[in-house]
Amino acid sequence: MSHDQARVARALLSVSDKTGLVDFARALSERGVALVSTGGTHRALSEAGLPVTEVAEITGFPEMMDGRVKTLHPAVHGGLLAVRDDPEHQAALAAHGIGAIDLLVVNLYPFEATIAKPCAYDDAVENIDVGGPAMIRAAAKNHADVAVVVDVADYGAILSELEAGNGTLGAATRRRLAQKAFARTASYDSAIASWLADHVEMEAAPAFRAFGGTLAQSLRYGENPHQSAAFYRTPGLVRPGVASARQLQGKELSFNNLNDTDAAYECVAEFDPARAAAVAIIKHANPCGVAEGDTLAEAYERALACDPTSAFGGIVALNRTLDAESAARIVEIFTEVIIAPDATEEAIALVATKKNLRLLLTGGLPDPRAKGFSMRNLAGGILVQGRDAAVVDDMTLKVVTKREPTAQEYADLRFAYRVAKHVKSNAIVYARNGATVGIGAGQMSRVDSSRIAAWKAAEGAKRIGAAESLAKGSVVASDAFFPFADGLIAAAEAGATAVIQPGGSMRDADVIKAADEAGLAMVFTGHRHFRH
C-alpha cells in the first residue's frame, strides 16, 4: 500500500437521510469493512441482515437524553482523530481499547428542511445536530487517515474507488471529501445562525456573520463564458421567486436568466394584484416596460409598448395567474422566461409551443415590505445591507410646489416611483395612466438619464404615429434628488407635468423654483432608491 492510499477497514455510519444507505453499507460489508452505527441507522442495517455493531457497545454507554448524547465519547472521537503513524496515538488507542475508524458516513439532522416550512421554535431547536458536526469535523481534520462522507451522492464514487484501489481511498479523494465536509458544517451552522437571527434583536452590524447555502443548480457559465458559476439556495422559508419556482418547461436557466428573472419578479411584486393586473418586462436587470391593466393581456400590451425593441429576448413577470389570453400574446415575440404565481392549463399549453421558453411558477408573490439582506463581494470582504423594503404607498408625499398634483397625477407618481425603485441608478421613469412610457437607467449623470428616458418616449410616439412624445402629459420619477435643476428642466421640456423625487439636495430651492416656473407639481418622498 502506497503512502498515498489509506485502507478502509472500519466504518461508522450515522445518517438522518437513509437514501441508499443499505446498499452502500452492504457493499462495504462485502468488502470486509466492519460496520458501526447509531440508533435508527443501526436498526435499518440490522433489519437488512447486515452485521453491524451499535455505538453503545463500543462506548459502554446507552444513548441518552432522547439521543442527544450517543457519539460524544473518546471511543468514537479517539478512533476518528488518531494519527495512524504517530506511536503515541497508537499507544493511546491500545491502552484504552479504542478501534480506529477509517470511514465516517454522516448526514445531519434535517434542520434546513424543518425551518423551510412553518414550525415551532422548539421543533427547530430539537433538529440542531451536535454529535454529527463534531464527528464530521474530527474526521475531516484527520483526513490524512480518515475519509468522511456527508452526501449520499458520493456513495457510488466511494465504492468505485474502493474497488479500483483494492479497499483503499487516495489522498486526493480524502482531501476533497474533507473540504466538502467542512463546507457542509459551515453551511449548516450558517442556517442555524441565520434562523436564530430572526428570533433575536440583532444589532445592525454583528461582530460575526454567517452565510451559507445548498447547491440548487450548476450553471454552464456566469455572466460571460469564461466565468464559472453556480446557483445556491439559502435555507429557511424561501422568499417566493426564482429560488422557490417550479420550472415547467424550457431550457436550463443561465446565470443571467436567474439574475434578470429575480429582478423582474421583485419589480412586479410592487404591484398589488388585488388592485390591478401588472406586468414587468426586464432586460439586463432593468425594466424596459412596466404597466398595470384590467387584465394581464392589457398590462402586457401596455408594458411592451414602452420599448418593444429592448423587450425582445427579455423576461416577463406577472403578478397574477398567467392566462391563455396573455400567454398567447407573450409567445408572439422571442422571450427568455415567463415567471408568475401560477398558470392555467390553457396557458401552459400555449407556452409549450415554444420549447425553449422557460415557464416558472412560484406559488406566490414576494412581500416588497419584507426585511432581509443583500450582499456583494469586494476584494477581501463582503458588503452586507438590508433589502430596500421601503414602499411608496407607505410614504407621506410632501407637496413642495405651488401646484398640487391632480388625483391622476398622484396615482401615476406612485406608479412611477414603484418602478424607479427597480431601475439601476441614475434612474428616471416617465409614466402615464399606469404604464411606463420612457425609462432612463444607469447613467453617470441624472440629466443624461432624463434625456434618454425622454428620447425613449419620443421613439414610442413615432412607432404608433403619434404627433407628440408619449412623455407629453406624463409624470416623472427620479430615484434620488436632482442635484441641479437641469434634470428637472429636461423632464419639463419632454412634457412631464408632475415629478416625484426624494428631495434633500443643497439646491432643492433651485429645483422647486424651476418646477414652479414650468408649472409642474412636485412631491418629495424623503426616501431614496439607489440601486447599483
C-alpha positions in Angstrom: 0.0 0.0 0.0 1.5 3.3 -1.1 1.8 6.3 1.3 -0.9 8.0 -0.7 -3.5 5.3 0.0 -5.5 4.7 3.2 -7.2 1.4 3.8 -10.8 1.3 4.9 -11.2 -1.5 7.5 -13.9 0.1 9.8 -16.7 2.5 9.1 -19.1 4.4 11.3 -22.4 5.2 9.8 -24.9 7.7 11.4 -27.4 9.2 9.0 -30.6 11.1 9.0 -31.3 10.7 5.3 -31.2 6.9 4.7 -31.4 7.1 0.9 -29.1 4.4 -0.5 -27.9 3.5 3.0 -28.5 -0.2 3.0 -27.0 -0.8 -0.5 -23.9 1.3 0.4 -23.4 -0.5 3.7 -23.9 -3.9 2.2 -21.2 -3.1 -0.4 -18.8 -2.0 2.3 -19.6 -5.1 4.4 -19.0 -7.4 1.3 -15.5 -5.8 1.1 -14.8 -6.9 4.6 -15.4 -3.4 6.2 -16.6 -3.7 9.8 -19.7 -1.5 10.4 -20.6 0.6 13.4 -23.7 2.6 13.6 -26.2 4.5 15.8 -29.9 4.4 16.7 -32.1 4.5 13.6 -29.2 3.7 11.3 -28.3 0.6 13.3 -31.9 -0.6 13.2 -32.1 -0.1 9.4 -28.9 -2.0 8.8 -29.8 -4.8 11.3 -33.2 -5.2 9.7 -31.5 -5.6 6.3 -29.5 -8.5 7.8 -26.1 -6.8 7.9 -23.5 -7.4 10.6 -23.3 -4.1 12.5 -22.2 -3.0 15.9 -24.1 -0.4 17.8 -22.1 2.6 19.0 -23.4 1.9 22.6 -21.4 -1.3 22.6 -18.1 0.4 21.9 -18.7 3.4 24.2 -20.2 1.4 27.1 -22.9 4.0 27.4 -26.5 3.8 26.0 -28.0 6.6 24.0 -29.1 9.3 26.5 -31.4 12.3 26.6 -33.6 11.3 23.6 -30.5 10.6 21.5 -28.8 13.9 22.2 -25.8 12.1 23.7 -24.6 9.0 21.9 -21.4 9.7 19.9 -19.8 12.3 22.1 -17.3 9.9 23.6 -13.5 9.2 23.4 -14.2 5.7 21.9 -15.7 7.5 18.9 -13.6 10.6 18.6 -10.3 8.8 19.5 -11.0 6.4 16.7 -11.5 9.3 14.3 -8.7 11.6 15.4 -5.9 9.2 16.0 -2.9 9.7 13.6 -2.0 6.4 12.2 1.8 6.8 12.1 2.1 8.6 15.5 3.3 6.0 18.1 1.8 7.9 21.0 -1.6 8.0 19.3 -1.4 4.3 18.6 -0.4 3.5 22.2 -3.3 5.5 23.4 -5.7 3.6 21.2 -4.3 0.3 22.5 -4.3 1.4 26.2 -8.0 2.4 26.1 -9.2 -0.4 23.8 -10.3 2.1 21.1 -10.6 0.9 17.5 -9.6 3.2 14.6 -12.4 4.5 12.4 -11.3 4.8 8.7 -14.6 5.9 7.1 -17.2 8.2 8.6 -20.6 8.4 6.9 -22.8 11.1 8.4 -25.6 13.4 7.2 -27.1 15.8 9.7 -30.5 16.3 11.4 -32.8 18.0 8.9 -32.6 21.5 10.3 -32.8 23.2 7.0 -35.9 21.2 5.9 -37.5 21.8 9.3 -37.3 25.6 9.0 -38.2 25.6 5.3 -41.8 25.3 6.4 -43.7 26.8 9.4 -42.5 25.1 12.6 -42.5 25.7 16.3 -39.3 27.2 17.8 -38.7 24.2 19.9 -39.0 21.8 16.9 -36.3 23.8 15.1 -34.0 23.7 18.1 -34.5 19.9 18.5 -33.3 19.5 14.9 -30.0 21.1 15.6 -27.4 18.4 15.3 -24.5 18.4 17.8 -22.8 15.0 17.6 -22.9 14.8 13.8 -21.0 18.0 13.2 -18.5 17.1 15.9 -17.7 13.8 14.2 -17.6 15.3 10.8 -15.1 17.9 11.9 -13.0 15.3 13.7 -12.8 13.1 10.6 -12.2 16.0 8.3 -9.4 17.3 10.4 -7.8 13.9 10.3 -8.3 13.4 6.5 -4.7 12.2 6.2 -6.0 8.9 7.5 -9.8 9.1 7.5 -12.4 9.6 4.8 -15.7 11.5 5.6 -18.8 11.3 3.5 -21.6 13.8 4.1 -23.5 13.5 0.9 -25.4 10.4 -0.4 -24.5 11.5 -3.9 -20.9 10.4 -3.1 -21.7 6.8 -2.2 -21.2 5.5 -5.7 -17.9 7.2 -6.3 -16.6 5.9 -2.9 -17.5 2.3 -3.8 -15.9 2.6 -7.2 -12.6 3.9 -5.8 -12.6 1.2 -3.1 -13.0 -1.4 -5.8 -10.3 0.1 -8.0 -7.9 0.7 -5.0 -8.3 -2.8 -3.5 -10.1 -1.4 -0.4 -8.2 1.9 -0.2 -9.0 5.6 -0.8 -6.5 8.1 -2.2 -5.2 11.2 -0.5 -6.8 13.5 -3.1 -10.2 11.9 -2.5 -9.9 12.2 1.3 -8.8 15.9 0.9 -11.8 16.6 -1.4 -14.2 14.9 1.0 -12.8 16.9 3.9 -13.3 20.2 2.1 -16.9 19.2 1.3 -17.4 18.2 4.9 -16.2 21.5 6.4 -18.3 23.3 3.8 -21.3 21.3 4.9 -20.9 22.0 8.6 -20.3 25.7 7.8 -23.5 25.9 5.7 -25.4 24.0 8.5 -24.2 26.4 11.2 -24.9 29.3 8.9 -28.5 28.2 8.6 -28.8 27.9 12.4 -27.3 31.3 13.0 -29.4 33.0 10.3 -32.6 31.4 11.7 -31.7 32.5 15.3 -31.1 36.0 14.0 -34.8 36.2 13.1 -35.7 35.4 16.7 -33.5 37.9 18.5 -33.0 41.7 18.5 -29.8 41.5 16.4 -27.5 44.5 16.2 -27.2 46.2 12.8 -23.5 45.1 12.4 -22.8 42.0 14.4 -19.2 41.0 15.1 -19.7 37.7 13.2 -21.9 37.0 10.3 -22.5 33.6 8.7 -23.7 33.0 5.1 -24.3 29.6 3.5 -26.4 27.7 1.0 -27.0 24.5 -0.7 -26.3 23.9 -4.4 -29.5 24.3 -6.4 -28.0 24.3 -9.9 -24.6 24.1 -11.5 -24.5 26.6 -14.3 -22.7 26.4 -17.6 -21.0 29.7 -17.0 -21.5 33.1 -15.4 -22.1 36.5 -16.9 -19.6 35.5 -19.6 -18.5 32.1 -20.9 -15.0 32.4 -19.3 -16.6 32.7 -15.8 -17.7 29.7 -13.8 -21.0 29.9 -11.9 -23.5 28.1 -9.7 -26.8 28.9 -8.0 -27.1 28.2 -4.3 -30.4 28.2 -2.3 -30.3 29.7 1.1 -32.0 27.9 4.0 -35.3 28.8 5.7 -38.7 29.9 4.5 -37.8 30.8 0.9 -39.0 34.1 -0.4 -41.3 33.4 -3.4 -39.4 33.8 -6.6 -36.7 32.2 -8.6 -35.4 30.0 -5.7 -38.9 28.6 -4.9 -40.1 28.3 -8.5 -41.1 25.2 -10.4 -39.8 25.2 -13.9 -42.5 23.6 -16.1 -40.6 23.7 -19.4 -37.8 25.3 -21.4 -34.0 25.2 -21.4 -31.9 25.3 -18.3 -31.7 28.7 -16.8 -28.4 30.6 -17.1 -26.7 32.9 -14.7 -28.1 35.9 -16.5 -31.5 34.4 -16.7 -31.6 33.8 -13.0 -30.4 37.3 -12.2 -32.8 39.0 -14.6 -35.8 36.9 -13.6 -35.2 37.7 -9.9 -35.1 41.4 -10.8 -38.3 41.1 -12.8 -40.3 39.3 -10.1 -39.2 41.7 -7.4 -40.3 44.6 -9.6 -43.7 43.2 -10.4 -44.3 42.3 -6.7 -44.5 46.0 -6.0 -47.9 46.0 -7.7 -50.8 44.6 -5.6 -52.7 42.0 -7.6 -55.9 42.9 -5.8 -55.7 46.4 -7.3 -54.8 45.6 -10.9 -53.0 43.1 -13.1 -49.4 44.1 -13.6 -46.6 43.0 -16.0 -42.9 43.9 -15.8 -40.6 43.2 -18.8 -36.9 43.2 -17.8 -33.7 43.3 -19.9 -30.3 43.1 -18.3 -31.9 43.5 -14.8 -33.5 46.8 -15.8 -37.2 47.3 -16.5 -37.8 48.2 -20.2 -41.6 48.3 -19.7 -44.0 48.1 -16.7 -47.8 48.5 -16.8 -51.0 47.9 -15.0 -54.3 46.9 -16.6 -57.7 45.4 -16.1 -56.2 42.1 -17.4 -52.7 40.7 -17.8 -53.1 40.8 -21.6 -53.8 44.5 -21.4 -51.0 45.1 -18.9 -48.6 43.2 -21.2 -49.6 45.2 -24.3 -49.0 48.5 -22.4 -45.7 47.3 -20.9 -44.5 46.1 -24.3 -45.3 49.4 -26.0 -42.8 51.3 -23.8 -39.8 49.7 -25.5 -40.6 46.7 -27.8 -37.1 46.6 -29.2 -35.5 46.0 -25.8 -38.3 43.6 -24.8 -37.1 41.2 -27.5 -35.3 38.3 -25.6 -36.4 39.7 -22.2 -38.0 38.4 -19.0 -41.8 38.8 -18.5 -43.0 38.8 -14.9 -46.7 38.8 -13.9 -48.4 39.5 -10.6 -51.4 37.2 -11.3 -52.0 33.7 -12.7 -50.9 33.5 -16.3 -54.0 33.0 -18.5 -54.4 31.9 -22.1 -55.0 35.4 -23.5 -51.8 36.9 -22.0 -49.8 33.7 -22.8 -50.8 33.8 -26.5 -49.6 37.4 -26.7 -46.4 36.9 -24.9 -45.3 34.0 -27.1 -45.6 36.1 -30.2 -42.1 37.5 -29.7 -38.9 35.9 -28.5 -39.0 35.8 -24.7 -36.4 34.1 -22.5 -38.5 33.5 -19.3 -42.1 33.9 -18.0 -42.5 34.0 -14.2 -45.8 34.1 -12.5 -47.5 32.9 -9.3 -49.5 30.3 -11.3 -50.8 29.4 -14.8 -53.9 27.9 -16.3 -53.7 24.7 -18.2 -54.6 26.5 -21.4 -51.7 29.0 -20.8 -49.3 26.2 -20.1 -50.2 24.5 -23.4 -49.7 27.7 -25.3 -46.3 28.3 -23.8 -45.4 24.7 -24.6 -45.5 25.6 -28.3 -42.2 27.4 -27.6 -40.0 24.6 -26.4 -37.1 26.8 -25.3 -39.2 29.3 -23.4 -38.8 28.8 -19.7 -42.0 29.0 -17.6 -41.6 29.4 -13.9 -44.4 29.2 -11.3 -43.7 30.4 -7.8 -46.9 29.8 -5.8 -47.0 33.4 -4.6 -45.5 36.9 -4.8 -42.7 38.1 -2.6 -43.6 40.8 0.0 -41.9 44.1 -1.0 -42.0 45.2 2.6 -40.3 42.1 4.0 -37.0 42.5 5.8 -33.9 40.6 4.6 -30.4 41.4 3.4 -28.4 41.5 0.3 -24.6 41.2 -0.1 -21.9 41.8 -2.6 -18.3 40.7 -2.7 -15.5 43.1 -2.6 -11.8 42.3 -2.8 -11.1 40.8 0.6 -14.6 41.3 2.0 -18.3 41.3 1.8 -20.7 44.3 1.8 -24.0 43.5 3.6 -27.1 45.6 3.7 -30.8 45.3 4.5 -33.0 45.0 1.5 -34.8 48.1 0.2 -38.2 47.4 1.9 -39.4 51.0 1.5 -42.7 51.1 -0.4 -44.1 54.3 -1.8 -47.6 53.5 -0.6 -46.3 53.9 3.0 -44.6 57.2 2.4 -46.0 60.6 3.1 -45.7 62.6 -0.1 -44.9 66.3 0.6 -46.0 68.8 -2.0 -43.2 71.4 -2.4 -44.5 73.3 -5.4 -47.3 75.9 -5.7 -49.4 73.4 -7.7 -50.6 70.2 -6.0 -50.8 67.1 -8.2 -54.2 66.0 -9.5 -55.7 62.7 -8.4 -54.5 61.1 -11.7 -51.0 62.5 -11.3 -50.8 61.2 -7.7 -51.7 57.7 -9.0 -49.1 57.9 -11.7 -46.4 59.4 -9.4 -46.8 56.4 -7.1 -46.7 54.0 -10.0 -43.6 55.6 -11.4 -41.8 55.5 -8.1 -42.5 51.8 -7.7 -40.8 51.2 -11.0 -37.9 53.6 -10.3 -37.0 51.6 -7.2 -36.1 48.7 -9.6 -34.2 50.7 -12.2 -30.4 51.0 -11.9 -29.1 54.4 -10.8 -29.2 57.0 -12.0 -32.9 56.2 -12.7 -35.6 58.3 -14.4 -39.0 56.9 -15.2 -41.8 58.6 -17.2 -45.2 57.1 -16.7 -48.8 57.9 -17.8 -52.1 56.2 -16.9 -50.4 53.3 -15.1 -47.8 52.5 -17.7 -44.1 53.4 -18.3 -43.6 55.5 -21.5 -39.8 56.1 -21.1 -37.1 54.8 -18.8 -33.5 56.1 -18.4 -31.2 53.8 -16.4 -27.7 53.5 -15.1 -26.2 56.8 -16.5 -23.4 58.6 -14.8 -25.4 61.9 -14.7 -29.1 62.2 -13.9 -29.7 64.7 -16.7 -28.5 62.1 -19.2 -30.9 59.5 -17.7 -33.7 62.1 -18.1 -32.8 62.8 -21.7 -32.6 59.0 -22.6 -36.0 58.4 -21.0 -37.4 61.3 -22.9 -35.9 60.0 -26.2 -37.4 56.6 -25.5 -40.8 58.2 -25.0 -40.4 60.2 -28.3 -39.4 57.0 -30.1 -42.6 55.3 -28.8 -44.7 58.1 -30.3 -43.1 57.5 -33.7 -43.9 53.8 -33.5 -47.6 54.4 -33.2 -47.7 57.5 -35.4 -48.5 59.9 -32.5 -47.9 63.6 -33.1 -46.4 64.2 -29.7 -44.0 62.3 -27.5 -45.6 59.8 -25.1 -43.9 61.8 -22.3 -46.4 64.7 -23.0 -48.8 64.7 -20.1 -46.8 62.1 -18.2 -45.3 62.2 -14.7 -41.6 61.6 -13.9 -39.9 59.7 -11.0 -36.3 60.1 -10.0 -34.7 57.5 -7.7 -32.6 60.2 -6.0 -32.8 64.0 -5.7 -32.0 66.3 -8.7 -28.6 67.9 -7.8 -29.3 70.7 -10.2 -32.4 72.0 -12.0 -31.2 70.8 -15.4 -32.6 67.3 -15.0 -36.0 68.6 -14.0 -35.9 71.1 -16.8 -35.2 68.3 -19.3 -38.3 66.5 -17.9 -40.5 69.6 -18.3 -39.3 70.1 -21.8 -40.2 66.4 -22.6 -43.8 67.2 -21.5 -43.9 65.9 -17.9 -46.5 67.6 -15.7 -45.6 66.3 -12.3 -42.4 65.0 -10.5 -41.7 62.6 -7.6 -38.3 62.5 -6.0 -36.7 62.1 -2.6 -35.6 65.7 -2.1 -32.7 66.6 0.1 -30.4 68.4 -2.3 -28.5 71.5 -1.3 -30.1 73.1 -4.4 -33.7 71.9 -3.6 -34.8 75.5 -3.7 -33.5 76.0 -7.2 -35.2 72.8 -8.4 -38.5 73.8 -6.8 -38.3 77.2 -8.4 -37.7 75.7 -11.8 -40.7 73.4 -11.3 -42.9 76.3 -10.3 -41.7 78.3 -13.4 -42.6 75.3 -15.6 -46.0 74.8 -13.9 -45.1 71.4 -12.6 -46.4 69.8 -9.5 -43.7 68.1 -7.4 -43.7 65.9 -4.3 -40.8 64.8 -2.1 -40.8 61.3 -0.6 -37.9 61.5 1.8 -36.8 58.1 0.7 -34.0 57.4 -1.9 -34.0 54.3 -4.0 -30.4 54.0 -5.2 -29.8 50.7 -7.0 -26.2 49.9 -8.0 
